[in-house]
Amino acid sequence: MCSDPEGPPLCLCFQTSFTSPVFHSKLSATMPADYNGIWEMESNDNFEGYMKALGIDFATRKIALHLKQTKEFIQDGDNFQTKTLSTFRNYELNYTVGVEFEEKTKGLDNRVVQAIVTWDGDKLICVQKGEKKNRGWKHWIEGGKLYLELTCEDQVCLQVFKKKN
């Protein structure tokens, strides 16, 4: 039986009423990472290169480079409500991990892409399919900081956020 709470995260049990084994996992009850909270930007490397790859105009790029973004995450299991806030533009994205959705990037590059977010260990990985190649992002938490890697074509932008107290 799998009654030992300190036992392995996955165990194999044989029930007397069945001839085949039954697998029980204690891992399914918890999410790989907890993103809940408000995160303030600390650094923003190669954001202009990323925006150029998206085709964002010169004036908008210059304004965006001077902004300090705040990210707000509300996570309920695999359901995410996210907001990216700044004094110039705000962007909201709600999704369920593993479910493809149509994303309208209004206020960013104003495109419609097909997107899907999946877990890769503790990382959230988003693939966005549309007219731009190699487009998407990765979120992960390490050392108490939130990392966001944005990709479009051959450009990679790395943003780092710290949790607001």
C-alpha positions as CSV (number, residue, x, y, z in Angstrom):
1,M,0.0,0.0,0.0
2,C,1.0,3.6,-0.5
3,S,0.1,4.8,2.9
4,D,3.5,6.1,3.9
5,P,3.4,9.9,3.6
6,E,7.2,10.1,3.7
7,G,7.5,7.5,1.0
8,P,8.5,8.0,-2.7
9,P,6.6,10.5,-4.8
10,L,5.5,7.7,-7.1
11,C,4.6,4.2,-5.9
12,L,3.3,1.0,-7.4
13,C,0.5,-0.7,-5.6
14,F,-1.2,-4.0,-6.2
15,Q,-4.8,-4.2,-5.2
16,T,-6.3,-7.6,-4.5
17,S,-9.3,-7.0,-6.7
18,F,-7.3,-6.2,-9.8
19,T,-4.6,-8.1,-11.6
20,S,-2.8,-5.0,-12.9
21,P,-0.8,-2.5,-10.8
22,V,-2.1,0.9,-9.8
23,F,0.2,3.9,-9.8
24,H,-0.3,6.7,-7.2
25,S,1.5,10.0,-7.4
26,K,1.8,12.6,-4.7
27,L,3.3,15.1,-7.2
28,S,0.0,15.8,-9.0
29,A,-1.4,17.7,-6.1
30,T,1.2,20.5,-6.3
31,M,2.2,22.8,-9.2
32,P,5.8,22.9,-10.3
33,A,6.2,26.6,-9.2
34,D,4.2,29.4,-7.5
35,Y,4.2,32.6,-9.5
36,N,1.7,34.4,-7.5
37,G,2.5,38.0,-6.6
38,I,3.7,41.4,-7.8
39,W,7.1,41.5,-9.4
40,E,9.0,44.8,-10.2
41,M,11.5,45.0,-13.0
42,E,15.2,45.1,-12.2
43,S,16.8,44.7,-15.6
44,N,15.8,44.5,-19.3
45,D,18.6,43.3,-21.6
46,N,18.2,43.6,-25.4
47,F,14.6,44.8,-25.3
48,E,15.2,47.1,-28.2
49,G,16.5,44.2,-30.4
50,Y,13.4,42.2,-29.5
51,M,11.1,45.1,-30.3
52,K,12.8,45.6,-33.7
53,A,12.3,42.0,-34.5
54,L,8.6,42.4,-33.8
55,G,8.5,45.4,-36.1
56,I,7.7,48.0,-33.4
57,D,8.2,51.6,-34.6
58,F,11.1,53.8,-33.5
59,A,9.1,56.2,-31.3
60,T,7.4,53.4,-29.4
61,R,10.7,51.6,-28.9
62,K,12.3,54.7,-27.5
63,I,9.5,55.2,-25.0
64,A,9.3,51.5,-24.0
65,L,13.0,51.4,-23.3
66,H,12.6,53.9,-20.4
67,L,9.8,52.1,-18.7
68,K,10.0,50.0,-15.6
69,Q,7.4,47.3,-15.9
70,T,5.5,45.5,-13.1
71,K,4.2,42.0,-13.5
72,E,1.2,40.7,-11.5
73,F,0.5,37.0,-11.4
74,I,-2.6,35.4,-10.1
75,Q,-2.2,31.6,-10.3
76,D,-4.8,29.0,-9.5
77,G,-3.3,25.7,-10.4
78,D,-2.8,25.7,-14.2
79,N,-4.9,28.9,-14.6
80,F,-3.0,32.2,-14.9
81,Q,-4.2,35.8,-14.9
82,T,-1.2,38.0,-15.7
83,K,-0.8,41.7,-16.1
84,T,2.2,43.7,-17.3
85,L,1.8,47.2,-16.1
86,S,3.7,50.4,-16.9
87,T,3.0,54.1,-17.2
88,F,2.8,53.8,-21.0
89,R,0.8,50.7,-21.7
90,N,-0.7,47.7,-19.8
91,Y,-1.1,44.2,-21.2
92,E,-3.2,41.4,-19.7
93,L,-2.9,37.8,-20.6
94,N,-5.0,35.0,-19.2
95,Y,-4.4,31.3,-20.0
96,T,-4.6,27.8,-18.9
97,V,-1.4,25.7,-19.1
98,G,-1.7,23.1,-21.9
99,V,-4.6,24.8,-23.6
100,E,-4.0,26.5,-27.0
101,F,-5.5,29.9,-27.3
102,E,-5.7,32.9,-29.6
103,E,-3.6,35.8,-28.3
104,K,-4.2,39.4,-29.4
105,T,-1.0,41.3,-28.7
106,K,-2.8,44.6,-28.5
107,G,-0.6,47.4,-27.2
108,L,2.6,45.4,-28.1
109,D,2.9,44.6,-31.8
110,N,-0.9,44.3,-32.5
111,R,-0.8,40.9,-34.0
112,V,-2.9,37.8,-33.5
113,V,-1.0,34.6,-32.7
114,Q,-1.9,31.1,-31.7
115,A,-0.2,30.4,-28.4
116,I,0.2,27.5,-26.0
117,V,1.9,27.6,-22.6
118,T,3.3,24.4,-21.1
119,W,5.3,23.4,-18.0
120,D,8.9,22.4,-18.5
121,G,9.9,21.5,-14.9
122,D,9.4,24.8,-13.0
123,K,9.4,26.9,-16.2
124,L,6.4,28.2,-18.1
125,I,7.1,28.0,-21.8
126,C,5.0,29.8,-24.4
127,V,5.2,29.1,-28.1
128,Q,3.5,31.8,-30.3
129,K,2.7,30.9,-33.9
130,G,2.1,33.6,-36.4
131,E,3.9,35.7,-39.0
132,K,7.1,36.0,-36.9
133,K,9.4,33.0,-36.6
134,N,10.8,31.7,-33.3
135,R,8.4,33.7,-31.2
136,G,7.6,33.0,-27.6
137,W,8.7,33.4,-24.0
138,K,9.9,31.5,-20.9
139,H,9.2,32.4,-17.3
140,W,11.0,30.9,-14.3
141,I,11.8,31.7,-10.7
142,E,15.3,31.3,-9.4
143,G,17.0,32.8,-6.3
144,G,13.8,34.7,-5.4
145,K,13.7,36.5,-8.8
146,L,11.4,36.1,-11.7
147,Y,13.0,35.7,-15.1
148,L,11.4,36.3,-18.5
149,E,13.1,35.4,-21.7
150,L,11.4,36.8,-24.8
151,T,12.3,35.5,-28.2
152,C,11.4,36.7,-31.8
153,E,13.3,35.5,-34.8
154,D,17.0,35.8,-33.9
155,Q,16.6,38.2,-30.9
156,V,16.4,37.3,-27.3
157,C,15.5,39.7,-24.5
158,L,16.1,38.8,-20.8
159,Q,14.1,40.6,-18.2
160,V,14.6,40.1,-14.4
161,F,12.0,41.0,-11.7
162,K,12.1,41.1,-7.9
163,K,9.1,40.3,-5.8
164,K,7.5,43.3,-4.3
165,N,7.1,43.2,-0.5
